Amino acid sequence: MKKATLLSIVAALFAAFSVSAEISLPSASFEASLGQKYEENLLRDWTQISDYTSTGHAAVKLYFTPALELNASIDRSWIRLKESTEPRMDTSITNFGLDTNIVPGVDLDELLKGLSTITTGLHATFIPTVANSRLSVYFTGGVGRHSYDGETFQIYNTTDYDILGGVGYQYSPRVHLRSEVAYNYNDYTNAEYLNDMVNSKQSIDLVGGANWSISGTNVLDLEVGLSEQNINATFIDTAYGVDNPPVIDTIITDGMRDKVTRTIYLSPRFSRQLGERTGVTLTYTYRNFVSGSDIIVAGEAASLLDPFATVWEGSGVTLAIKTFLIPRLITTFGLGYWDKTYLRHLKGFKDEPWWPSYDYRPADRSDEKSSIYFGFQMPLPKTWAGLSIEPVLSGEYSDNSSTIDQYDTFDWNVSLGVSLRR
């Protein structure tokens, strides 16, 4: 199985190189990269399991006409287990209502191998308007597939279908307006194994924005939007009350139905150039539930696999700096802080410490997360064949504090890789 997968990656990379060699540059381009990453918190949960991950990426862009682009990509990750004299045993992962087959006492090394993934995508972009027109119209759409190697995690295999249409208008030399509508269908292809507790999710996003060059190199961008998600998941109405919440058996019996969440968001962004070689960007994001906040989802201790991790309200601010001050080196540095309130999750309770099993009841979840990251890129001179080679080093540290203990986490990772482009 591993050999077959490796051969498929090599074949994809070879195809990328071959296509670029046969077609001139306005018609085709390719990129490929290999990387190695160490993560202190692989599952991004309270278990703090650390391991190595190797990554591979290849993509080909084909330009059939100046208005049409086709993009095919493949990404692969391999979990490289740390050497240990004794197998690590999982004694803490709980599945919070999802039938993950993660149970105490399993060989964690064997389990983690199943988190290796392969992701494929095919997308197209069509821009029917001419380049120098004040009015621009564009469409993009495609399909992507995300699969896990291990049978335990294959219940989380997904297929994504998305389409987006947008209109932009150059109102004046300093002001550009835009409007977009996007649709996404996220299908859990093996949802029958989840007892219908997590199923397909549909979302529609309406976005409007304006970009204003204030003076000199100061740029202000403002974006507002409405997001609607149709979630097919376990939930209970607030009429049940939280003073005497039902256990999970009652939720499974009475609470499975569809529910719609609507979220409005606002995101201003300010960018400024500092000198000739440095730029800074400050972004603020605010999200608020308009409806659907009464949902109680079968969340999961392993937040890496939580299907509802992207559904939240709250605010966040990020600061990013990019500089070329060091010759032949692109340096990026950033800080971020988020205050998020999620949909209510199921949490395990024990009425008595000696009780052998948990009861699962709804619990409010609010998180505060802070992070810091860095990146270094070193573009090398192009080869005789026009190939660009770029070594990349990046790292990130994040700390998350939550009202649910399982989400009190920290994580740091360092990644080293090389990118090839033409």
N, C-alpha and C positions, 0 to 999 in steps of 0.2 A: 504493500500500500504506500509506504513512504517513498520507495524507489519510483513508483509510478507518478506520485505527486511531484517529486523532484524533477523527473523527466519532463513533466508538463510545464513546469516553470522554465526550465532550460529551453524547451521548444518555443515558449512564448517570447523569451528574451531573444532567441535566435531569429524568430519571425520579425520582431521589432527592428533588429539590425538589418535584416534582409530587405524589408520594405523601404527603409530609409535609404538604402544603397541604390535601389532601383528607381526611386521617384525623386524628382527635383524638389527643392525646399519649399516652394509655395504649395506643393501638393501633399507633402507628408512630413511628419516629424516624429521623433520618438524620445522616450526617456526611460531610464532604468536605474535602480538603486538597490544596494544591499546594506543592511544595518545590524547592529548588535545593541541590545538594550538590557540594562539591569533595573529591575523594579523591586523596591523594598516592600511594596504592598500590591502583590499581583492581582488579587481579587478586589482590591480597593474596599475592603471591609475590615472589621475589628480583628480578624485573625492574623493580620500582618505577615502573611506568607510571602517570602521573597524568592525570586527566581530570575533566570535569564531568558530573554526572548530574542530570537533571530528573525529578521524581517527581509522580505524581498518584494520588489515592486517593478512592474513594467507597464508601459502605456504607449499606445500608438494613436496619433491623430492624423486623419486623412481629410484632405480638402478637395472635394469633388468639384466645387465651384467656389468663387470668393464668398458666397453667401451661405455655404453649407459646410459644416464640420462634423466629422464622426470620430468619437473618442472611445477606444476599447482599452480596458485596463485589467490587470490581475495583481492581487496583493496576497502575500503568504506570510504567516507567522508560525514559528516553531518554538514551543516551550522547551528550553534546555534546562533540565533539572540539575540542581547543585549536587555534587557528589556527597554522599553521606554513608556512614558505616551501617546505620540502621534505618529502615524505612520510616518516614514520618507518618503518623497516624492522625487522622482528623477526629477531633473530639469536640469540636465547637460549632461547626457549620450546621445551621438549621434551615429548613426549606420554606418556612413561613407560608405554608399552604400550597406551594407549587410542587408538583410531583417530579422533583429533580433526581430522586433516588440517591441524594447525598445523605448518608447516614453516618453516625459516629462509628469509629472503628475501621473505616475503609483505609486502604493504602493510599495516602494522599499523593505520593509520587505518581502512581498509576492514574489517579484521578486527574491531576493537573495536565498530564499529557493530552487529555481530551480537549483542553482549551486552545490548542493549536487551531488556527483558522485559515480559510481560503475565501477570498472575496473577489468576485468578478463583476465587471460592469460594462455596459454598452450604452452610450449616450450620444445624442445628436443635437446640434445647435443650428438654427436657421435664422438669418438676418436678411429679410427681403429688401430693406431700405438701403439706399446708397450711403457711402461713408461720410460725405460732406453735407448730408441733409440735416436740417435742424430737428426734424422728427425721425426718431429711430424706433423700429418695431423688431422684437426678437422673440424667439420661441426656443425652448430647450426641453428635452424629455429623454427618458431612458429607463433601463431596468438594471437592478443590481441584485446579487445573490451573496449571502453571508452564511457560511457553513462551518460547523465545528467538527473536529476529527472524532472526538470521543462520543460514544453512544449516550453517555449520561447527559451531555450537553446538546445533543442534536435536537432536543425539543425546542431549543432556541434558534434553530435555523430559520432565517427569514429571507423573503424576496421582497424587494422594494420596487414599486412602480411610481414614477414621478413625472410631472409635466408642469411647465411654467411658461407663462406668456407675459410680456412686459412692453411698456411704451415709455420712451424717454423724449424729452423736449428741451431744446436749448433756448430758454426764455430770453436770455441775454448773454453777452460774453462772460458774465460772472455767475449767472444763475442757471442751474440745470435741474429740471423736474423729472420725476419718474413715478411710475405706478406699475405694480405687478400683482398677478394672481397665480398661486401655486397650489397644486393638488398632489398628495402623496398617499399611497396605499401600502401599508406595511403588513405583510402577510406572514404569520407564523405557520410555515408549511407543515409542521408536525404538531399542530395545535390539538389534534385529537388525543395526544398523550398527556395533555395538560388538563383533562377533564373539563374543557371549555372555560377554564378559569382565566386564561389569557388567550386572546385570539387576535384576529386582524384589527388593525387600527387605521382609520382614515383621518386625514387632516386637510383642511383648506385654509390657506393664508392669503389675506388681502393686505397689501403693503403700499404705502405712499411715502414719497421722500423728496427732499430738496437738497441740493448741494450748492453752497454759496461761497465764492472766493471773496473774502471780505476786503483785504488789502494786502498787497505784497504776497507773502507766502502763507497767509492765514486762511484756513478753509474750515467752514462750519457745515456739517452734514446732519440733517434731521430726518429720522425715519419713524413713522407710526404705523401700527398694524393691528389687525384682528385675526386671531388664530382659533379655529374650531376643530376639535378632535372628537371623533366618535369612537369611544372605547368599549369594547366588548369584554367586560371583566367582572369579577366578583365585587359587589359593593352592597352596603345596607343603607337604608334611609335613616335620616337623623331621628325619625320617629321612634326608633328603637331605643334611643337615649344612650348616653355614655356612662351614666351612674351605675347601671347594671347591664353592661354590654354582653351580648350573646357570645358563646364560644364558636369556634370555627364550623362545627357541624351544622349549627343553625344557619350560618352564613351561606354555606354551600347549598343547603336545602332551599332557602328562601331568597337568597340575594343575587342570583345570577341573572343579569339582564344588561341591555345596552344603556349607555349614558353618554351625554354630550357635554364636553367642557368647552367653554369659550374664554379666551384670554386676550386682553388688550395689552399692547406694549408700546413703549416710547423709548427711543434711543438717540440722543444727541451725541455727536462726535466732533471733537475739535482737533485739527491737525495744524502743525506749524513747523516750518523749516528753521533750524538753528544753524546759521552759517551755511556753507556750501556743502558740508559733508554729513550733517546730522539732522534727523527729523524726529518729532515727538507727536504722539497721538494719545488723546485722553477721551475715553468712551464711558458713557453712563447708560445703564439699561434699567428700565422699570417695567415689571409685568404684574398684572392683576387679574384674578379670576372674576369673570362676569357671571358665570354659572358653572355648576358641576363641582363646587367645593365640598359637597356632601358625600362624594364618593369615598368609599373605603376599599382600597385595593389590596390584593394579596402580594404585598411587596416582599422583598427577599433580602436576607442578611448579606448575601453576596451582591453588593451594589453594582458590580461589573455586569451582572445579568439582569438587573432590575428593569423590566419593560417600561416602567413609569418614571424613570429617572429624568426624562426631559420635560415632564409636566410639573411646573412649579410657578409660584408667584413670589414677588419680592423685588430686590434691586441688586445691582452690581456696578462696580467701577473698575476699569483697567487703565493702566498707563503703559505705553510701549515706546521704546526708544530704538532707533535704528541709525547706525553711524558707519561711515567709511573712513574714520580718522586714522585707523591703522592701515597702512598701505596693503593692498591686495587682500584685505580681509573685511568681510561684512559681519558686523557685530549687532546682535539684537539683545535687548534686555527688557523685562516686563514685570509688573506687579499687578495683582488682582485681588479684589475682595467681593464676596457675594453673601447676601442674606436671603435665604430661600425658605419658603414654606411649601411643602409638598402636599399631595393628596394624602389623606390619612391612611396609615398602613396597619396591617395586622402585626401584633407583637405577642411574643410568647410570655405567658405568666405562669407562676407556680403558687398555688395557695399556701403550700408548705414547702420549705426547702428540701425535704426528703421525698417529695412527690416525684415519681419516676418520669413523668411526661409533662409537657406544657399544654396549657390551654391558650388559644390564640384569640385575642380580642383587639379591637381597634385602638389605635394610639395616634395622637397628633405628632407630626414630624416637622421640625424647623431646624435648619442647618445654617451655620456660619462657616464660610470657607475662605481661606486666604492662600495665595500662591505666589511664587516667584520663579522666573524661568530665564534662561539665557540660551544664546545660539551663536555659533561661529561658522561662517561659510568662507571657503577659500577658492574662488574660481581660478582655475589654472588656464594658461594660454591654450587656445584651440590646437588640436593636432592637425596634421596635414590633411586628414580626411574631414575636417570641420567638426570634430567631436569635442564637446565641452566636458571636462572632468571637474567635479566639485566635491572635495571632502567636506563633511558636515559633522559638527559636534554640538550637541544640545543637551540640556538638562532642566529639570523642574523639581521643585519641592512644594508640597501642598499640605495643609492642615485643615481638617474638617471637624467641627464640633456640632453635635446633634442632640436633640431632646430624646432620641432613641439610641440607647447605648451602642447598638450594633453598628451605627454609622459614625461613631467617634473614631476617626482614623487619621493617619498621616501617611504620606507616601513621598518617596523621592526616586527619580530615575535619571539615568545618564545614557545617552544614545550616541553611537559613533557609526557613521556610514559614508558612502560615496555615491554620488549621482552622476549619471551619464546622460547628456542631451545632444540632440542635433536638430 
